[in-house]
C-alpha cells in the first residue's frame, strides 16, 4: 500500500481517525493525503454576497485547521498533499480517492454537529458504498460512553467477519495482508441465520440448520488454516443471533481492536444487506471498521463459497 486518504471534518471522531490514519500509514509505509470538504447545503446561492463572504471566511478557517493537522502528523508520516474542497463531502471524497489512486480511505463516523445518524447516513455510508478502495471508518469511543479516546492506537487482534458470499475471498486476502503487516492475530467470525419457527410454533429445519453450522465450522477452519500458512495466529467463532449484535459482541468478548468485513450480503442484495448489517456495525462498534467493497458477482457465484477459501493464500 502506498497511498492513504484521510478525510477530516476536524470533529472529535475525525481527530481519532487521524491517529488511526497515522498508525496505518506508518505500519504500511504509505503516504497520506489529507482532505477536508466544506459542505454546501442544497439550494445555497454561493454567489449571494453574504453567502460568498461566509464561505470565504469558512474556507480560510478550514485551511488554517488543515495546516495544523498536517503540521501535527508531518513529523510521523509523509504527507503527500492536503486540500480543501467545497461541495458534497461524500462525492468529493470518492472522487479524490480515485484521483489519488488511494488504496485506503480513513474517516470518522460523526460530524461536528454531533448528529451521528444523519452524518453517517449522508457521508460515511456513501463513501463506503462508492469508494474505489476499502474504507476504514473510525468512531470516537468516548461519544457513547466507551473507552477514552486517549487510549493508544494499536491492533493486537482483528475480527474478520465473513458471510461466505462470493466476495469473502477478497475480504480474507485483505485481512490476511493487514494482519501480517500489523503482526496481529485474527478471529474468524461467522454468524448463522437467526432461528426460525414454523406455523405451528415448532423449531423448523433443525437438521438443515445443523448442517449449515457444520459447513460454517469447516469453512472457518479452512480460513484459519490459510491464515496459519501465512504465519498469522487465528481462531474461529461461530455464533447465532442477529449479525450486527453478534459482531459487536464478539469485538468485546474477543478483545478485538478492528473489524474487517465485506459490504455485500450472501444473497447479493448489496444495499439491503449493507443496510441491515454493516451499517449497524458502523454505528455501534467501538473499534474501527474496515469495509472491503466487492464488485457485484455474476449469476450463481454467491453459492460458490468454499473453493476460493481452500486455496493457500499467496506468500
N, C-alpha and C positions, 0 to 999 in steps of 0.2 A: 504494500500500500504506500502510495507516495503523496496523496492529496486528500485532506480532510477539510470540509467546510464547517465552520462554527457559525450558526445563525443565532444572533443575540438581540434581545429587546431590552437589555440592561435590568431585567427583573431579578428577583431573588433566585428563581429557578434557573434563569439564564446564567447567573453567577456560578451556580453549582454545575451547570452544563459546561461552562468554560473550564472548570477544573478537570472534568472528565475528558474534555477535548484535548487538553494539555497532556493528561495521563496517557491517553490512547496514542496521540501523535508521538510522544516520546518512546513508547513501547514499540510502535510500528515504524518508527523512523520516518514519519511523514511530515510534510509541510502543512501549515494551517492557513486557510483563507478565512477572514472574519467579515461577516456581513450583517448589516443592520438595515431593515426595511421600515421606512416611515409609512404607516398605514394611512391611506387616503379613504375617507368614508364615502360610500356611494352617493353620488349627486353633488358632491362638493365642487364648487366652482373655483379651481385653483388660480384663475385669472382675476378673481374679485380682489380688490386691493387689500381688504382686511385679511382675507384668507391667504393671499400671497405673502403678506408680512408675517403672519403667523407661521406659515410653512418655512419661510426663510430663517426665522428665529429658531424653529424646531430643528431644522437641518444643521444649523451651526452648533446647537447644543448636542445633537446626536454625534456630529463629527468630533466634538471635544470628548464625549464619553467613549467613543470608539478608539480615539487615540490613547486614552487612558487604559483601555483594555489591552491594546497592542503593546503598550509600554510594560504593563504588568506581566504579560506572558512572553514577551520578546526575549527575555533572558533565559527562558527554559526551552522554547521551541523556535523553529524558523517560521516566521510569519511571511508568507509569500505575497499576501495582498490584503487590503482592507477597504471596504466600500460601503457608502450609504446610498441606498436607493429609495425610491418613493413609489408607492402603489399597493397592490395586494401582496401581503407578505408571502403567502404560500406559493403564488405564481412566480415571484421573483426568486425565492429560494430554490425552487425546482429548476428554473432557467439558469440560475447562477451555477448550480451544481453541474448542470450539463455543460455549460461554457467552460468551467474549470476542469472538466473531466474528473470530478471528485469521485472518490471511492467510498466515502462515508460522509454523512451529514450528522452533526451533533447539535441538538437544540433542546431548550427547556419546554416543559408542557404546561406552563402557566404564564399568562401575560401580566403586565404590570398592574392591570385593573383588578386582579385577584379573582376574576370570573373564570375559574378553571374550566368549567364545562364549555362555556362559549368559546374561549380561546382555543382549547384543544380541538373542538369541532371545526373551527374556522381556519386553523393554521396547521398544527402538528399532524392532525389526521390527514389533511390534504397532502401534506408533504410526504408522509409515509406512503400514501396511495400513489403519488405521482412522481416521486424522486427516481432518478435513473440509477440509484445506488442504495445500499442499505442505509437505514436511518436509526440513530441512537437517540431516543427521547429520554430526558432526564427530569425527574420531578424533584422539587425541593422537599426533602423528607420532613422538615420542620413545619411545613404548611398544614399537615394533617396529624400533628401530634407524634410524628415518627422521630427517629434519632436526629440528633443535632446535625445541621448542615456542615458543621465543622469537622465531622468525622472524616478521617483521611480517606482519600480516593484510592481504592485498590480492588483487585478482583482475585479472590482465592478460589472461588467455585462459581461456575456458570451453570444456570438451569437451562438445559436445551429442551424446549417444548416441541414435541413432534406429533402431528396428527396423521401421519402415514399417507399424506396426499402426494401427488406427483412432484411437488416442489420440495419434498423433505430432503432429498439428496443435496440440494443447494444449501439448505439450512445447516445440514450436518457438516458439509465441507467448510462453510464459513465459520461455524462454531469450533471446528477442529483446528483450523489455522489460528483462530484467535486464542484458543486455549494453549496451543503450543507457544505462541508468542508471549502470552502473559504468564505462562507457567502455572496455569490454573487447572483445577480438577473440574470434572463435568458430571452433572446428574442428568440422565436422560429420562425425561418425563413424558408419559402418555396418559391422557385422561379418557377413560372409557365413556361411551354414551350413557346418559342417565338411565336409570332403571325405568321400564315402562310396565304398565299393568293392563290386563285385558278388560273386556267389557264386564266380566264377572268379578272384577277386582282381584284377580289372582295374578301372581307374577308370571308374565308371559315370556316365552322364548328363553327359558333359563339355560337350556342346553346350548342354544346358539350364542348366548351371552358368554358362557364359559369358554366356548371355542374362540370367541373374539378376544377374551382375556388371555388365553394361551398363545394366540397369534401375536398379541401385543407384547407379551413377555419374550417370545422368541425374537421378534424384530428388535426389541430394545437390547437384547443380549447381543445381537449382531452388530448394532451400533457401538455398544460398549467394547466389543472385541475389536472393531475397526479403530476406535479411538486408542485402544491399548497398543495397536500396531504402531501408532504414531507417538507412543510414549506418554499418552495422556491418561492420568488416573481417572477412572469413570465408574459410576454405578447407575442403577436404574430404579425408577419409581413408577409403578403402575397404580393409578388411582381411579376412583369413580367420582360421581358428582358433577356439578356444573363446571365446565372447563376453566372459566376465569377464576372461580372460587378456589379450585384445586391448584391452579398455577400460583396464585398469590400466596396460598397457604404453604405450598412447597418451598417458596423462597424463604419463608420464615423458619420452617422446620429443618430445612437442609442448609440453612445459613449460606444462601447464595447472594452474590453481590451484583449479578447481572442476569438478565433473561435474554435468550436468543430464540426467536420464533419466526415462522413464516406468516405471511398475511393472507394466504389462501386457505380455505377450509377444505375438508376432504371431499365435499360434494361439488367443488368447483364454483360455487356461488360466492365469488370473492367478496362482493360487497356485503352480503348478508353474513357470511362467516366472519368477516372482519368486524362488522358492527357488533356481533354477539360475543366475540372472544377477545381479539387483540385490542379493540377499542376499550373494553372493560379493563383489560390488564394495564393498558397505558394509563388509565385514570386512577388505578388503585395501587399499583405496585410501588413499593418504597424504594426500589432499586432501578437503575437504568434498564430500559427495554430496547434491545437492538432487533429491529424487524428487517427481514430479508424479503423483499417483494419479488415474487416469482412471476414469470411470464405465464400466460394462460395456457394450460396443457391442451394437447389435441384430444379428439374423441377417444374415450376408453382408457386414457393414460392414468386417470385418477385411481383406477383399481390396481395399477402396477406399482406396488409399494415395497416389495421385498427385494427383488433382484438388484435395483440400484444400490441398496444399502448393504448388500452382501459383499460386494467387491471391496478389496482393500483400498483405503484412501491413499492417494499418492504421497510419497515421502517428501 
